[in-house]
Amino acid sequence: MRSVFFASYTNNSVIFEYLLYPVVSVYVYATSRRARWPGVAAQCAGYAAVLTALEVVFERHTDLIEYHGWKWEYSLVTMFLLTLAVRLLAGRMLRRNE
Protein backbone atom coordinates (compact mmCIF):
# COMPACT_ATOMS: atom_id res chain seq x y z
CA MET A 1 0.00 0.00 0.00
CA ARG A 2 1.37 3.42 -0.86
CA SER A 3 0.18 6.68 0.52
CA VAL A 4 0.16 9.99 -1.30
CA PHE A 5 1.55 11.73 1.78
CA PHE A 6 5.18 10.93 2.61
CA ALA A 7 5.20 8.35 -0.20
CA SER A 8 8.97 8.22 -0.36
CA TYR A 9 9.28 7.58 3.38
CA THR A 10 6.58 5.07 4.20
CA ASN A 11 4.37 2.39 2.70
CA ASN A 12 1.37 2.98 4.96
CA SER A 13 -1.38 5.53 5.14
CA VAL A 14 -0.33 8.27 7.53
CA ILE A 15 -3.72 9.98 7.53
CA PHE A 16 -5.62 6.77 8.24
CA GLU A 17 -3.27 5.28 10.83
CA TYR A 18 -2.44 8.43 12.78
CA LEU A 19 -5.59 10.52 12.42
CA LEU A 20 -8.73 8.75 11.21
CA TYR A 21 -8.41 5.42 13.00
CA PRO A 22 -7.59 6.88 16.45
CA VAL A 23 -10.59 9.23 16.15
CA VAL A 24 -12.81 6.29 15.24
CA SER A 25 -11.44 4.30 18.19
CA VAL A 26 -12.30 7.11 20.61
CA TYR A 27 -15.77 7.33 19.10
CA VAL A 28 -16.25 3.55 19.45
CA TYR A 29 -15.38 3.77 23.13
CA ALA A 30 -17.65 6.77 23.69
CA THR A 31 -20.65 5.14 22.00
CA SER A 32 -20.18 1.70 23.57
CA ARG A 33 -19.17 2.69 27.10
CA ARG A 34 -22.34 1.34 28.70
CA ALA A 35 -22.98 -1.50 26.25
CA ARG A 36 -22.66 -5.17 27.10
CA TRP A 37 -20.20 -7.43 25.27
CA PRO A 38 -22.49 -8.43 22.37
CA GLY A 39 -23.24 -4.75 21.77
CA VAL A 40 -19.56 -3.81 21.91
CA ALA A 41 -18.68 -6.56 19.42
CA ALA A 42 -21.52 -5.50 17.13
CA GLN A 43 -20.41 -1.86 17.19
CA CYS A 44 -16.80 -2.84 16.49
CA ALA A 45 -17.97 -4.99 13.58
CA GLY A 46 -20.11 -2.16 12.25
CA TYR A 47 -17.32 0.41 12.36
CA ALA A 48 -14.87 -2.06 10.81
CA ALA A 49 -17.36 -2.80 8.02
CA VAL A 50 -17.85 0.88 7.22
CA LEU A 51 -14.10 1.56 7.21
CA THR A 52 -13.49 -1.49 5.02
CA ALA A 53 -16.21 -0.41 2.58
CA LEU A 54 -14.63 3.04 2.29
CA GLU A 55 -11.23 1.46 1.79
CA VAL A 56 -12.57 -0.76 -1.01
CA VAL A 57 -14.14 2.23 -2.76
CA PHE A 58 -10.95 4.28 -2.48
CA GLU A 59 -8.76 1.40 -3.62
CA ARG A 60 -10.89 0.60 -6.67
CA HIS A 61 -11.87 4.06 -7.86
CA THR A 62 -9.00 6.37 -6.93
CA ASP A 63 -5.22 6.46 -7.01
CA LEU A 64 -5.00 7.20 -3.28
CA ILE A 65 -4.48 3.55 -2.33
CA GLU A 66 -2.67 0.86 -4.28
CA TYR A 67 -2.52 -2.68 -2.90
CA HIS A 68 -0.64 -5.74 -4.09
CA GLY A 69 -2.01 -9.09 -2.90
CA TRP A 70 -4.66 -7.42 -0.75
CA LYS A 71 -8.15 -8.69 -0.03
CA TRP A 72 -10.89 -6.75 1.72
CA GLU A 73 -11.38 -9.64 4.15
CA TYR A 74 -7.94 -8.95 5.64
CA SER A 75 -8.88 -5.36 6.38
CA LEU A 76 -12.26 -6.29 7.85
CA VAL A 77 -10.87 -8.90 10.24
CA THR A 78 -7.84 -6.89 11.33
CA MET A 79 -9.80 -3.67 11.86
CA PHE A 80 -12.47 -5.55 13.83
CA LEU A 81 -9.88 -7.23 16.08
CA LEU A 82 -7.89 -4.02 16.56
CA THR A 83 -11.02 -1.97 17.30
CA LEU A 84 -12.20 -4.56 19.81
CA ALA A 85 -8.77 -4.72 21.46
CA VAL A 86 -8.54 -0.92 21.72
CA ARG A 87 -12.06 -0.77 23.15
CA LEU A 88 -11.32 -3.43 25.78
CA LEU A 89 -7.99 -1.88 26.72
CA ALA A 90 -9.45 1.62 27.00
CA GLY A 91 -12.28 0.28 29.16
CA ARG A 92 -9.86 -1.42 31.55
CA MET A 93 -7.51 1.54 31.76
CA LEU A 94 -10.25 4.07 32.42
CA ARG A 95 -11.97 1.81 34.95
CA ARG A 96 -8.72 1.54 36.94
CA ASN A 97 -8.36 5.32 37.06
CA GLU A 98 -11.79 5.92 38.59
C-alpha positions in Angstrom: 0.0 0.0 0.0 1.4 3.4 -0.9 0.2 6.7 0.5 0.2 10.0 -1.3 1.6 11.7 1.8 5.2 10.9 2.6 5.2 8.4 -0.2 9.0 8.2 -0.4 9.3 7.6 3.4 6.6 5.1 4.2 4.4 2.4 2.7 1.4 3.0 5.0 -1.4 5.5 5.1 -0.3 8.3 7.5 -3.7 10.0 7.5 -5.6 6.8 8.2 -3.3 5.3 10.8 -2.4 8.4 12.8 -5.6 10.5 12.4 -8.7 8.7 11.2 -8.4 5.4 13.0 -7.6 6.9 16.5 -10.6 9.2 16.1 -12.8 6.3 15.2 -11.4 4.3 18.2 -12.3 7.1 20.6 -15.8 7.3 19.1 -16.3 3.5 19.5 -15.4 3.8 23.1 -17.7 6.8 23.7 -20.6 5.1 22.0 -20.2 1.7 23.6 -19.2 2.7 27.1 -22.3 1.3 28.7 -23.0 -1.5 26.2 -22.7 -5.2 27.1 -20.2 -7.4 25.3 -22.5 -8.4 22.4 -23.2 -4.7 21.8 -19.6 -3.8 21.9 -18.7 -6.6 19.4 -21.5 -5.5 17.1 -20.4 -1.9 17.2 -16.8 -2.8 16.5 -18.0 -5.0 13.6 -20.1 -2.2 12.2 -17.3 0.4 12.4 -14.9 -2.1 10.8 -17.4 -2.8 8.0 -17.8 0.9 7.2 -14.1 1.6 7.2 -13.5 -1.5 5.0 -16.2 -0.4 2.6 -14.6 3.0 2.3 -11.2 1.5 1.8 -12.6 -0.8 -1.0 -14.1 2.2 -2.8 -10.9 4.3 -2.5 -8.8 1.4 -3.6 -10.9 0.6 -6.7 -11.9 4.1 -7.9 -9.0 6.4 -6.9 -5.2 6.5 -7.0 -5.0 7.2 -3.3 -4.5 3.5 -2.3 -2.7 0.9 -4.3 -2.5 -2.7 -2.9 -0.6 -5.7 -4.1 -2.0 -9.1 -2.9 -4.7 -7.4 -0.7 -8.1 -8.7 0.0 -10.9 -6.8 1.7 -11.4 -9.6 4.2 -7.9 -9.0 5.6 -8.9 -5.4 6.4 -12.3 -6.3 7.8 -10.9 -8.9 10.2 -7.8 -6.9 11.3 -9.8 -3.7 11.9 -12.5 -5.6 13.8 -9.9 -7.2 16.1 -7.9 -4.0 16.6 -11.0 -2.0 17.3 -12.2 -4.6 19.8 -8.8 -4.7 21.5 -8.5 -0.9 21.7 -12.1 -0.8 23.1 -11.3 -3.4 25.8 -8.0 -1.9 26.7 -9.5 1.6 27.0 -12.3 0.3 29.2 -9.9 -1.4 31.6 -7.5 1.5 31.8 -10.2 4.1 32.4 -12.0 1.8 34.9 -8.7 1.5 36.9 -8.4 5.3 37.1 -11.8 5.9 38.6 
